[in-house]
Amino acid sequence: MKFDNPLLFFICSIGVFNGFIASFYFLFFSTQKRVQNFLFGLLLLLLSIRIGKSVYKIFTNTTDIDYIISQIGLSACFLIGVSLFYYIKSSVKNIKIIPTKWKIHAVILVLFILVVGLIKPYLTNQEFWHKYMIHIIYGIWGGYIFLSGFLLKNIFSKVFKKEVCTTSELWLIWVFIGNVLIYSAYLVGYFYLYLVGTITFSVVFYVLLIFLLFKNNRDRVFKDIPEKYNSKKIANTEANDLKIALKKTMQEKQFYKDTDIKLKDIAKVLNISSHKLSQFLNDNLGKSFASFINEYRINEAKRLLILDSQYTIEAIGFEAGFSSKSSFYATFKKEIGVTPLEYKKQYS
């Protein structure tokens, strides 16, 4: 289906144009020479090529060069997912240098799509591309989107729990959602209206731009994250005092029995900041807040199981502070090595 509406052409092409400009900036002109910025520029470039191919196909008549451009666009599409995956992974893990295995992985994918394009060019093998390659391309793209979402599970957890997220974390969420929307739009467009994918890209591009404009600390998104707590280590004496106070508070208040307990609630009782308590748990105890709380819950569950009380196994989990039977069983088995029922039988 071809369109000749000037307004539609403008809406579709403006996102592509700005996408190319932004990708060139991050790839070649950004003053912050970071792995993350390079991968984000690559992601933008591949998306812009893919969307540009769509705009060309929608608003021009079919020619031989149209088939060549279609092959270029689909080849770029094959690499969008892996670019998103490594951009998010490098951001989450604060990677400084691209690992060799990442490069090998990318080279294999590039060689695959190039070899297929040379042996079976789109111009003379359209049936092959439509019957096989397009399904492979969209399958690979969708697979990497799924893996990217898995990398963001901890950030999504913070969002759902309404915990405070950094601008960089929110940015990754929005980039991921934007890619999901573009991918979904192209799936819909493949079966119904091809135009929807190009419009979605323009909308996503400007939503991300607006997000950055309204964030005061937006510059942190494209700069290195400082090493956590590097310059403010808690002194040993203070750490020991805090350890004693924390242990006493946990025994007296039994915060672990509250399924909705937050780090800030305990910090408030200790009269310290949430930041300092988090620093102490991570640096001095080597535990996350969740693992620290679960340790108390497991100990309480073990105590109740050994008592041979009238509580059911499920009730013991709730009494110890777990929010569900499944989380109780999974955490207990992971930490103790046996299920709660097996542990109870050992002492019955």
Buried (B, 14 or more C-beta within 10 A) or exposed (E): EEEEEEEBBEBBBEBBEBBBEBBBEBBEEBEEEBBBBBBBBBBBBBBBBBBBBBBBBBBEEEEEEBBBBBBBBBBBBBBBBBBBBBBBBBBBEBBEEBEEEBEEBBEEBBEBBEEBBEEBBBBEBBEBBEEEBBEBBBEBBBEBBEBBBEBBEEBBEBEEEEEEBBBBBBBBBBBBBBBBBBBBBBBBBBEEEBBBBBBBBBBBBEEBEEBBEEBEEBEBBBBEEEEEBEEEEBEEEEBEEBEEBBEEBBEEBEBBBEEEBBBBEBBEBBEBEBEBBBBBBBBBBEBBBEEBBBBBBBEBBBEBBEEEEEBEBBEBBBBBBBEEBEBBBEBBBEBBEEBBEEBBEEEE
